Amino acid sequence: MISSSKDLRSDITRFLGTHEYKLLHMHQKGGDLDEIYRVYFEEAEKEGDEDHDKNGSRKHRFSHRGT
């Protein structure tokens, strides 16, 4: 796996082709719509879990002020 702050796909493809390697697969993490949805729903699920107590009851996010 290669991690980079810039897009290296063309450089990698050129290097591999020049050295007669056969590129079988390349995946850019994070740009794929399925990846975006997966991350979104994982975060939503985490937030949903935090909104419920151990018994499955919804936690309230408000307070009552007595008068």
C-alpha positions in Angstrom: 0.0 0.0 0.0 1.2 3.5 -0.8 0.0 6.6 1.1 0.5 10.0 -0.4 -0.9 13.5 -0.2 -0.8 13.8 -4.0 -2.2 11.7 -6.8 0.6 9.3 -7.9 -1.4 7.0 -10.1 0.1 8.2 -13.4 3.6 8.1 -12.0 3.2 4.6 -10.7 1.6 3.4 -13.8 4.3 4.9 -16.0 7.1 3.4 -13.8 5.5 -0.1 -13.8 5.0 0.0 -17.5 8.5 1.1 -18.2 9.9 -1.8 -16.1 7.5 -4.3 -17.7 5.4 -5.0 -14.7 1.7 -5.8 -15.2 -0.6 -3.7 -13.1 -3.6 -5.7 -12.1 -5.4 -3.4 -9.8 -5.2 0.1 -8.4 -7.7 1.6 -5.9 -7.8 5.2 -4.7 -9.2 5.1 -1.1 -11.7 7.7 -0.1 -12.8 8.8 -3.6 -15.2 5.9 -4.2 -18.9 6.7 -3.6 -19.3 3.3 -1.8 -16.4 4.3 0.5 -18.0 7.7 1.3 -21.3 6.0 2.1 -19.7 3.4 4.3 -17.8 5.9 6.3 -20.9 8.1 6.7 -23.1 5.3 7.9 -20.4 4.0 10.3 -20.2 7.4 11.9 -24.0 7.7 12.1 -24.2 4.3 13.7 -21.6 5.3 16.3 -23.5 8.5 17.1 -26.8 6.4 17.3 -25.2 4.0 19.8 -24.1 7.0 21.9 -27.7 8.2 22.0 -28.9 5.1 23.8 -28.2 3.7 27.2 -27.4 0.0 28.0 -31.1 -1.0 28.1 -31.7 0.4 24.6 -33.6 3.4 25.9 -33.0 6.7 24.1 -30.9 9.2 26.2 -32.4 12.6 26.4 -30.3 15.6 25.5 -32.2 18.2 27.4 -32.5 19.2 31.0 -35.4 20.3 33.1 -35.2 23.4 35.3 -37.5 23.3 38.2 -39.5 26.5 38.9 
